[in-house]
């Protein structure tokens, strides 16, 4: 269950829990000690996650004064959603991370007294400003999250930092946007994302309109503090064939972001357990967005994507990698949620989104294994069968020629009794897709076009990037007490493999606590 589902069935835990920092001098819970977290074989070793407890959405990622800052939704009380704070980590390269103290926490009696929800950073007058959603319990008739218990009001709040390390923040006492547009009933009103364009600041905010569906609301301001509603930037287009539940939390376009990439403008938003994208053209005079292409950013466990510019001006996209195990299992483990690797987002000439792992991740590569094809098919298969990723911590890069032959790449544990963790298969009779397990992922057909499969395996996470055209993130949980070695199995002709490289990836800390 992710944060979006939980919004519709909240208990009073968020407002009843005391605000307390993690102390590793004491157990995280009755059964989870720091040493247990540090040796948990299912905890990733080169992805960012807190030392313990719950993580969800990336918040306000920003490159500031030579340092990458990542804030994130965080519960200091345990490995479950609730009591939302902003965790904070810093990095010189988007790969190696160091945790700092919590950046934002709810203010008793304030507009964020029951949680500091997702937000976005902007730079104004050489200071970092964040716009974020504050929530507080209110009578039902004032609530913006329909069906929540207790009823919650979402308002858009602002905080400013004069600290070069962004450790300390000053909040405005009142929201800068206290209600949805006048006369508009909404299912959700959150996740503000501002940008500067000409003389104005603009902002999109997440909402859903009853009997219509999810949408992104567009606002403008001269100072980031007084906002004027303009119109709906983009919304769900329905053909009337599907039944619609006006209280469904899935019908909110969460975490919207709108930005330019070359001659294109891109809107991303998350709903229905997926992050979606639209690309098109923007009429900058009327601020009318006309989508021309659309798709899904990741077909797996990645959600609530946020973007930033890196030091070279590349558009970097991050996402929350959700758990697929139960809340009880997360509590027992003492941690939940992982940040994706940084992905560079570009737009092709046809308007379609492309993503690839940032080159900074390559610095972790070590102990390369490479397939050396021979004329002996049995020898080629034996080479592939012998390849291993020790401790489920590495990368697999496989380039396959498109021929008339089908193929299948299977990842599993080294034990014969282990069920496959992931299967990628391609049938040339269905040239426009490749299956990740049972999920068809779209790829552009082309007889002379290779398929580049880039797979990152880390503890209990697999991130799959295919030709930059499709992505699929998966969780798997080996039950063993130690991290198993991963093995590959190839079904098809090894001669169709143009390249196969396997690397161990170096952990980013001495233990599994990240830093």
Backbone torsions as a table, in degrees:
resi	resn	phi	psi	omega
1	UNK	NA	129.8	-179.5
2	UNK	-101.3	179.8	-174.7
3	UNK	-60.2	-32.1	-176.3
4	UNK	-68.3	-41.5	177.4
5	UNK	-66.3	-38.0	-177.0
6	UNK	-66.2	-28.1	-179.4
7	UNK	-59.3	-28.4	-177.3
8	UNK	-85.7	-5.6	-177.1
9	UNK	-140.7	39.7	-176.5
10	UNK	-65.4	144.8	167.9
11	UNK	-98.9	-174.8	178.1
12	UNK	-82.2	9.7	-173.1
13	UNK	-61.1	-37.1	-175.1
14	UNK	-62.1	-37.3	-177.6
15	UNK	-91.6	-16.7	-176.6
16	UNK	-91.0	-22.0	-176.5
17	UNK	-75.1	142.5	176.0
18	UNK	-76.1	150.9	178.2
19	UNK	-87.8	113.8	-178.1
20	UNK	-142.5	141.8	179.0
21	UNK	-78.1	160.6	174.2
22	UNK	-70.9	136.1	172.3
23	UNK	-125.0	116.0	-178.9
24	UNK	-79.0	2.3	171.6
25	UNK	-77.8	-14.7	-179.1
26	UNK	-123.0	157.4	176.3
27	UNK	-59.7	144.3	174.9
28	UNK	-66.4	-37.6	174.4
29	UNK	-146.5	-171.9	-178.2
30	UNK	-64.0	-23.0	-173.4
31	UNK	-122.6	-11.2	-173.8
32	UNK	-109.9	118.8	177.0
33	UNK	-107.5	159.7	177.6
34	UNK	-54.0	-38.3	-179.5
35	UNK	-65.6	-30.9	176.7
36	UNK	-67.6	-41.7	177.7
37	UNK	-63.2	-40.9	-176.2
38	UNK	-69.5	-20.8	-178.3
39	UNK	-113.7	5.4	179.3
40	UNK	-63.9	115.9	-175.7
41	UNK	-68.2	-12.9	179.8
42	UNK	-91.9	-8.9	176.0
43	UNK	-76.5	129.7	177.6
44	UNK	-61.6	157.3	-178.2
45	UNK	-112.5	-17.1	178.5
46	UNK	-129.6	9.4	169.6
47	UNK	-99.0	152.9	177.4
48	UNK	-79.9	131.7	170.5
49	UNK	-156.5	159.3	179.9
50	UNK	-66.3	166.7	177.1
51	UNK	-64.5	-26.8	178.3
52	UNK	-163.6	169.6	170.9
53	UNK	76.5	-162.7	-168.0
54	UNK	-92.7	136.7	168.6
55	UNK	-127.0	139.4	163.3
56	UNK	-133.8	-122.1	-164.2
57	UNK	-50.0	139.0	163.7
58	UNK	-65.5	140.6	-179.7
59	UNK	-125.6	130.8	167.7
60	UNK	46.8	46.2	175.1
61	UNK	-62.0	138.0	-175.2
62	UNK	-156.3	145.0	171.4
63	UNK	-98.1	117.6	-170.8
64	UNK	-140.6	119.7	177.2
65	UNK	52.3	45.9	173.9
66	UNK	82.1	7.9	-176.2
67	UNK	-131.9	139.8	172.5
68	UNK	-88.4	129.2	177.1
69	UNK	-113.1	131.7	173.1
70	UNK	-122.5	119.5	170.1
71	UNK	-102.1	159.0	-176.6
72	UNK	-159.7	154.1	176.8
73	UNK	-67.2	130.2	-167.7
74	UNK	-149.1	135.5	174.4
75	UNK	-110.0	110.7	-178.9
76	UNK	-73.5	-5.6	-174.3
77	UNK	-95.8	-11.9	-179.7
78	UNK	165.2	178.5	-176.0
79	UNK	-89.5	54.6	178.6
80	UNK	-151.1	158.1	-178.6
81	UNK	-71.9	139.8	176.5
82	UNK	147.6	162.6	173.7
83	UNK	52.4	54.5	-169.6
84	UNK	-68.3	120.6	170.1
85	UNK	-110.7	177.0	169.7
86	UNK	-109.3	109.7	168.6
87	UNK	-71.3	167.6	-172.9
88	UNK	-148.4	129.3	174.6
89	UNK	-138.4	153.1	-178.8
90	UNK	-128.5	155.1	-176.2
91	UNK	-152.3	146.7	173.1
92	UNK	-83.5	-13.4	-168.7
93	UNK	-147.0	10.4	-178.5
94	UNK	71.3	8.1	-177.7
95	UNK	-123.3	-51.2	179.1
96	UNK	-93.1	123.5	-171.0
97	UNK	-119.9	151.4	175.9
98	UNK	-132.9	128.1	-178.2
99	UNK	-79.6	138.2	172.2
100	UNK	-112.8	169.6	177.7
101	UNK	-60.6	160.9	177.2
102	UNK	-51.5	134.0	-177.0
103	UNK	-87.0	-43.2	-179.9
104	UNK	-129.3	138.7	172.7
105	UNK	-136.0	155.4	-179.6
106	UNK	-57.4	143.2	177.4
107	UNK	-100.9	116.4	179.5
108	UNK	-53.7	128.8	-179.2
109	UNK	81.3	-5.7	-178.0
110	UNK	-91.3	178.1	180.0
111	UNK	-68.8	-12.8	177.6
112	UNK	-114.1	28.6	-174.2
113	UNK	-63.4	-21.4	179.3
114	UNK	-112.7	15.0	174.0
115	UNK	149.5	141.4	171.7
116	UNK	-101.9	102.0	-176.5
117	UNK	-85.4	-169.5	-168.9
118	UNK	-65.9	149.4	179.3
119	UNK	-158.5	-172.3	-170.2
120	UNK	-141.6	148.8	179.7
121	UNK	-97.9	151.2	172.2
122	UNK	-142.9	157.5	178.1
123	UNK	-110.1	121.8	-179.8
124	UNK	-133.5	123.1	179.4
125	UNK	52.9	45.2	177.5
126	UNK	58.9	30.2	172.6
127	UNK	-131.8	150.5	177.2
128	UNK	-89.5	128.1	177.9
129	UNK	-117.7	138.0	174.3
130	UNK	-119.9	135.6	169.4
131	UNK	-104.7	129.7	-177.4
132	UNK	-145.7	167.2	179.8
133	UNK	-95.8	125.2	171.5
134	UNK	-100.7	144.0	177.9
135	UNK	-126.6	147.0	174.1
136	UNK	-148.3	153.0	179.8
137	UNK	-71.7	135.7	-177.4
138	UNK	-143.8	168.0	170.1
139	UNK	-59.1	152.8	-173.4
140	UNK	-54.4	-38.1	-175.7
141	UNK	-69.2	-13.9	178.5
142	UNK	-99.6	-6.0	-173.0
143	UNK	-71.2	147.2	172.5
144	UNK	-108.4	-16.2	173.9
145	UNK	-95.6	103.2	-173.6
146	UNK	-69.1	130.9	174.6
147	UNK	83.1	5.8	-178.9
148	UNK	-79.1	153.2	176.7
149	UNK	-131.4	110.6	0.9
150	UNK	-73.8	163.0	174.9
151	UNK	-59.7	137.3	-176.5
152	UNK	-124.6	138.0	173.6
153	UNK	-101.4	129.4	175.7
154	UNK	-103.1	130.3	172.9
155	UNK	-132.6	158.8	-177.6
156	UNK	-98.3	124.0	-172.2
157	UNK	-115.0	164.5	-177.1
158	UNK	-133.4	140.2	174.5
159	UNK	-138.2	147.2	-176.3
160	UNK	-125.9	143.8	175.9
161	UNK	-122.7	129.2	170.8
162	UNK	-101.7	5.0	-179.3
163	UNK	-87.5	122.1	-178.4
164	UNK	-60.9	-22.0	178.0
165	UNK	-93.7	-0.7	178.1
166	UNK	57.2	33.7	178.1
167	UNK	-84.9	-34.8	-176.0
168	UNK	-113.9	143.9	-175.2
169	UNK	-136.1	144.4	175.2
170	UNK	-112.5	120.4	-178.5
171	UNK	-90.0	144.6	167.2
172	UNK	-71.7	139.3	-174.5
173	UNK	-66.3	-27.7	-179.3
174	UNK	-117.2	154.4	176.6
175	UNK	-60.7	150.4	173.4
176	UNK	-87.8	-13.4	174.9
177	UNK	-147.0	106.8	-167.2
178	UNK	-97.8	-6.9	-177.1
179	UNK	-160.2	156.8	172.5
180	UNK	-62.6	171.8	178.6
181	UNK	-53.5	141.7	-176.8
182	UNK	-56.7	129.6	178.3
183	UNK	84.3	-2.8	-178.6
184	UNK	-99.5	121.4	172.0
185	UNK	-85.9	133.9	-176.2
186	UNK	-130.3	155.9	167.8
187	UNK	-105.9	85.3	-177.5
188	UNK	97.9	142.7	-178.3
189	UNK	-156.4	90.8	-169.1
190	UNK	-159.5	-177.9	170.6
191	UNK	60.9	59.0	-178.8
192	UNK	-69.5	145.8	179.5
193	UNK	-141.9	103.9	-177.1
194	UNK	-94.6	159.0	170.7
195	UNK	-152.4	155.5	179.4
196	UNK	-94.4	134.7	178.1
197	UNK	-147.9	111.1	-177.2
198	UNK	63.5	-130.9	-178.6
199	UNK	-88.3	-0.3	-173.6
200	UNK	-118.4	152.5	161.0
201	UNK	-94.1	136.6	173.6
202	UNK	-118.6	160.6	-178.8
203	UNK	-151.9	138.5	168.5
204	UNK	-106.7	147.0	177.7
205	UNK	-134.1	149.6	-177.5
206	UNK	-80.8	141.3	175.4
207	UNK	-160.9	172.0	169.9
208	UNK	-141.0	141.1	-177.3
209	UNK	-108.2	123.8	-179.4
210	UNK	-52.8	138.7	178.6
211	UNK	66.9	7.4	175.8
212	UNK	-125.0	-52.9	179.5
213	UNK	128.8	-168.9	-176.9
214	UNK	-69.1	154.8	179.3
215	UNK	-158.1	165.4	172.7
216	UNK	-115.4	121.1	-180.0
217	UNK	-89.1	139.1	-178.2
218	UNK	-109.2	132.0	177.9
219	UNK	-128.1	165.1	171.5
220	UNK	-141.6	158.5	-176.5
221	UNK	-157.0	155.1	174.0
222	UNK	-92.5	-20.5	-170.7
223	UNK	-136.7	8.9	-177.4
224	UNK	71.6	2.3	-174.5
225	UNK	-119.1	-29.0	177.1
226	UNK	-117.0	115.7	-171.1
227	UNK	-113.7	140.8	178.5
228	UNK	-115.2	126.5	177.8
229	UNK	-74.0	135.1	179.5
230	UNK	-104.6	-68.0	-178.5
231	UNK	-171.0	178.5	172.8
232	UNK	-76.5	122.0	-178.8
233	UNK	-73.5	-42.7	178.6
234	UNK	-159.0	154.7	-176.6
235	UNK	-152.8	168.5	175.9
236	UNK	-62.1	134.7	174.0
237	UNK	-106.4	116.9	-176.4
238	UNK	-112.0	145.5	178.5
239	UNK	-96.6	0.8	177.4
240	UNK	83.7	0.1	-176.4
241	UNK	-85.1	-20.0	-175.8
242	UNK	-104.7	142.4	175.2
243	UNK	-66.0	146.6	-176.1
244	UNK	-126.2	128.3	176.7
245	UNK	-100.2	109.7	-174.4
246	UNK	-67.0	-13.6	179.0
247	UNK	-103.0	6.4	-176.7
248	UNK	-69.2	125.0	178.2
249	UNK	-66.4	-18.7	178.9
250	UNK	-69.2	-17.8	-177.4
251	UNK	-90.0	27.1	170.0
252	UNK	-109.6	130.4	175.1
253	UNK	-83.9	91.8	-173.6
254	UNK	-80.3	157.8	174.7
255	UNK	47.8	49.4	178.5
256	UNK	-72.3	145.5	171.2
257	UNK	-140.6	143.6	-178.3
258	UNK	-132.0	127.8	-174.5
259	UNK	-156.8	161.0	178.6
260	UNK	-95.2	139.7	170.8
261	UNK	-133.3	104.3	-175.0
262	UNK	61.7	-128.3	-179.1
263	UNK	-86.3	-0.9	-176.1
264	UNK	-106.1	155.1	167.1
265	UNK	-113.9	143.0	-174.0
266	UNK	-126.1	134.4	171.0
267	UNK	-114.9	127.4	170.1
268	UNK	-116.8	149.3	178.0
269	UNK	-159.4	161.7	-176.4
270	UNK	-123.4	133.3	177.3
271	UNK	-163.6	152.0	177.3
272	UNK	58.8	36.4	177.7
273	UNK	69.8	15.2	178.7
274	UNK	-135.8	151.9	169.7
275	UNK	-98.3	125.4	-176.4
276	UNK	-107.1	161.6	174.7
277	UNK	-137.2	151.6	169.3
278	UNK	-131.7	142.0	173.6
279	UNK	-127.8	147.2	-179.1
280	UNK	-178.0	-156.3	-177.3
281	UNK	-114.5	146.8	-179.4
282	UNK	-113.8	125.2	168.8
283	UNK	-79.7	102.0	-172.4
284	UNK	-71.8	-18.9	177.5
285	UNK	-75.7	-46.5	-178.0
286	UNK	-97.5	-6.3	-176.8
287	UNK	54.7	46.3	176.2
288	UNK	-103.3	125.5	179.3
289	UNK	-99.7	130.1	-179.6
290	UNK	-118.8	96.1	-179.9
291	UNK	-64.4	141.4	176.7
292	UNK	-119.0	-28.2	178.6
293	UNK	-134.8	157.4	177.6
294	UNK	-153.3	160.6	180.0
295	UNK	-178.0	-168.3	-179.2
296	UNK	-115.1	132.7	-175.9
297	UNK	-73.2	-37.6	179.9
298	UNK	-151.2	130.9	-174.1
299	UNK	-91.2	7.1	-177.4
300	UNK	-116.7	-130.4	-169.8
301	UNK	-87.3	0.2	-178.8
302	UNK	-79.7	135.9	-177.1
303	UNK	-147.0	166.5	172.4
304	UNK	55.1	46.2	-176.8
305	UNK	-63.6	142.8	173.1
306	UNK	-131.4	155.6	-178.7
307	UNK	-125.6	167.1	173.9
308	UNK	-156.2	170.9	169.9
309	UNK	-99.2	136.7	176.9
310	UNK	-86.9	-174.6	-174.5
311	UNK	-65.9	-17.8	178.9
312	UNK	-100.7	3.2	179.6
313	UNK	87.6	7.4	175.9
314	UNK	-73.9	145.5	175.8
315	UNK	-83.6	115.2	-178.2
316	UNK	-105.0	133.2	178.2
317	UNK	-114.5	135.5	176.4
318	UNK	-118.8	159.6	175.3
319	UNK	-151.4	154.7	173.7
320	UNK	-81.0	122.6	174.7
321	UNK	-92.4	111.7	-174.3
322	UNK	-76.6	158.2	170.6
323	UNK	-81.3	151.6	172.2
324	UNK	-114.4	7.7	175.1
325	UNK	-96.5	173.8	-173.2
326	UNK	-74.6	161.3	175.1
327	UNK	-58.4	-39.7	-179.9
328	UNK	-62.6	-40.4	178.1
329	UNK	-66.2	-38.0	177.7
330	UNK	-64.5	-44.6	178.7
331	UNK	-61.4	-41.0	179.7
332	UNK	-65.0	-36.6	179.0
333	UNK	-74.0	-29.7	-179.0
334	UNK	88.7	5.8	179.5
335	UNK	-154.2	156.8	178.3
336	UNK	-161.1	134.8	176.0
337	UNK	96.0	142.7	-177.6
338	UNK	-142.3	145.7	173.4
339	UNK	-88.0	140.0	177.7
340	UNK	-67.5	167.3	168.0
341	UNK	-69.8	155.0	176.7
342	UNK	-68.2	133.5	177.6
343	UNK	-120.3	136.2	176.1
344	UNK	-84.7	127.1	-178.9
345	UNK	-105.0	127.8	175.2
346	UNK	-131.7	170.2	177.3
347	UNK	-123.6	125.0	178.9
348	UNK	-73.9	170.3	-178.6
349	UNK	-59.1	-29.3	-179.2
350	UNK	-85.3	4.0	177.8
351	UNK	89.8	0.8	-179.2
352	UNK	-85.6	143.9	-178.9
353	UNK	-75.0	141.2	172.9
354	UNK	-125.3	140.5	174.9
355	UNK	-135.6	144.5	174.5
356	UNK	-144.9	158.7	178.0
357	UNK	-65.7	140.8	177.4
358	UNK	-61.4	142.9	-176.2
359	UNK	-63.3	-21.3	179.6
360	UNK	-59.9	-26.0	-179.8
361	UNK	-66.7	-26.1	-176.4
362	UNK	-62.4	-23.1	-178.6
363	UNK	-64.5	-15.3	179.8
364	UNK	-82.3	-10.6	-174.5
365	UNK	-67.0	138.7	176.4
366	UNK	-156.5	163.0	174.8
367	UNK	51.3	62.3	-177.8
368	UNK	-70.1	139.2	167.6
369	UNK	-118.7	137.8	-175.5
370	UNK	-135.7	140.3	175.4
371	UNK	-78.4	127.8	175.6
372	UNK	-113.5	99.2	-175.1
373	UNK	-65.8	140.6	174.2
374	UNK	-126.0	179.5	176.6
375	UNK	-80.7	0.0	-178.0
376	UNK	-101.6	105.7	-177.4
377	UNK	-61.2	-37.3	179.2
378	UNK	-63.7	-40.0	176.9
379	UNK	-65.7	-40.1	179.1
380	UNK	-62.6	-45.6	177.5
381	UNK	-62.0	-39.6	-179.4
382	UNK	-63.8	-37.5	176.8
383	UNK	-61.0	-46.4	-178.8
384	UNK	-64.3	-43.9	-178.2
385	UNK	-62.7	-26.5	-177.6
386	UNK	-84.3	-12.2	-178.1
387	UNK	-70.2	140.0	-178.9
388	UNK	-139.0	146.1	164.8
389	UNK	-109.1	110.1	-177.5
390	UNK	-69.6	132.1	175.4
391	UNK	64.2	22.8	178.8
392	UNK	52.3	51.5	-176.2
393	UNK	-142.7	85.1	-178.7
394	UNK	-178.2	-168.8	-175.8
395	UNK	-132.2	142.9	175.4
396	UNK	-123.5	124.1	178.1
397	UNK	-120.1	116.5	-175.3
398	UNK	-131.1	122.9	176.2
399	UNK	-109.3	124.0	-174.3
400	UNK	-118.0	131.8	174.3
401	UNK	-75.1	138.9	175.8
402	UNK	-82.3	116.3	178.7
403	UNK	-128.8	-166.5	177.9
404	UNK	-82.1	1.2	-177.1
405	UNK	-100.9	140.8	173.2
406	UNK	-79.2	160.3	175.1
407	UNK	-145.7	163.7	176.4
408	UNK	-146.7	130.8	175.2
409	UNK	-113.6	123.3	-176.2
410	UNK	-118.7	133.6	174.3
411	UNK	-110.5	132.8	179.0
412	UNK	-155.7	174.2	174.5
413	UNK	-72.4	164.9	-176.8
414	UNK	-74.4	-14.2	176.7
415	UNK	-78.3	137.7	-179.6
416	UNK	-65.4	-22.2	-178.8
417	UNK	-83.2	-6.5	-177.5
418	UNK	-77.5	127.9	174.7
419	UNK	-68.8	149.4	179.8
420	UNK	-57.2	139.8	176.9
421	UNK	-85.8	-31.1	-179.2
422	UNK	-157.9	140.1	173.8
423	UNK	-129.8	126.9	172.5
424	UNK	-111.4	128.1	-179.8
425	UNK	-140.9	149.2	-177.8
426	UNK	-137.8	132.5	177.1
427	UNK	-115.8	120.3	-177.8
428	UNK	-61.4	-17.0	175.4
429	UNK	-74.0	-13.0	174.8
430	UNK	-125.3	68.1	-169.3
431	UNK	-64.7	-20.3	-175.6
432	UNK	-91.4	14.3	179.1
433	UNK	-154.1	155.5	171.8
434	UNK	-132.4	136.5	-175.6
435	UNK	-92.0	128.2	168.1
436	UNK	-105.7	107.2	-167.4
437	UNK	55.1	-120.0	-178.6
438	UNK	-98.1	4.6	-173.8
439	UNK	-96.5	121.3	175.4
440	UNK	-78.8	122.8	178.6
441	UNK	-105.7	131.8	-176.8
442	UNK	-76.3	133.2	171.8
443	UNK	-134.6	149.0	-178.7
444	UNK	-70.8	129.2	178.5
445	UNK	-70.6	157.6	178.1
446	UNK	169.7	120.0	-175.1
447	UNK	-62.3	-35.4	-175.9
448	UNK	-99.6	11.3	-177.3
449	UNK	-102.2	124.4	178.1
450	UNK	-72.5	162.5	171.8
451	UNK	-106.9	118.0	177.2
452	UNK	-98.2	115.2	-179.4
453	UNK	-108.3	114.0	179.5
454	UNK	-116.0	116.6	-173.8
455	UNK	-122.3	128.7	177.5
456	UNK	-113.1	119.3	-176.1
457	UNK	-114.3	128.2	-174.0
458	UNK	-151.3	96.2	174.4
459	UNK	70.4	-80.6	178.9
460	UNK	-133.4	17.7	-175.8
461	UNK	-123.9	137.8	167.9
462	UNK	-128.4	120.8	172.6
463	UNK	-105.3	123.9	-177.8
464	UNK	-114.7	125.4	176.2
465	UNK	-122.0	125.2	-173.9
466	UNK	-120.0	110.8	177.2
467	UNK	57.5	13.9	-172.9
468	UNK	72.1	-2.1	-172.8
469	UNK	-96.5	-25.4	-177.0
470	UNK	-146.7	148.0	179.3
471	UNK	-135.2	148.9	-179.3
472	UNK	-148.8	119.2	-179.7
473	UNK	-111.1	131.3	-174.5
474	UNK	-129.2	146.3	169.9
475	UNK	-104.4	140.5	172.6
476	UNK	-142.2	149.2	-173.1
477	UNK	-133.2	92.8	175.9
478	UNK	-68.1	134.4	-173.3
479	UNK	-80.2	-2.9	-174.1
480	UNK	-69.5	166.2	-179.6
481	UNK	-85.3	-10.2	174.3
482	UNK	-131.3	156.0	179.6
483	UNK	-69.3	123.4	-176.7
484	UNK	-78.3	162.9	170.6
485	UNK	-80.5	144.6	179.5
486	UNK	-97.9	139.6	175.2
487	UNK	-123.8	157.3	-179.4
488	UNK	-109.1	147.6	171.7
489	UNK	-134.6	131.4	-178.7
490	UNK	-112.8	125.9	174.3
491	UNK	-113.3	116.7	-174.7
492	UNK	136.9	-164.4	-179.3
493	UNK	-92.0	117.6	175.4
494	UNK	-58.2	-25.9	-180.0
495	UNK	-62.8	-18.7	178.0
496	UNK	-80.1	-8.0	179.2
497	UNK	-83.3	114.6	177.9
498	UNK	-78.2	-29.7	-179.6
499	UNK	-161.5	138.9	173.3
500	UNK	-142.3	115.4	177.9
501	UNK	-127.1	139.2	178.6
502	UNK	-128.0	127.6	177.9
503	UNK	-122.8	142.1	158.4
504	UNK	-70.7	144.9	173.1
505	UNK	-111.7	133.5	-176.0
506	UNK	-70.1	134.1	173.4
507	UNK	-59.9	153.1	-178.6
508	UNK	-94.5	4.7	173.7
509	UNK	-152.2	169.7	-177.1
510	UNK	-73.3	-21.7	175.7
511	UNK	-134.5	-169.6	-175.9
512	UNK	-90.9	19.3	178.5
513	UNK	-94.8	13.1	177.2
514	UNK	73.9	-53.5	179.4
515	UNK	-162.4	NA	NA
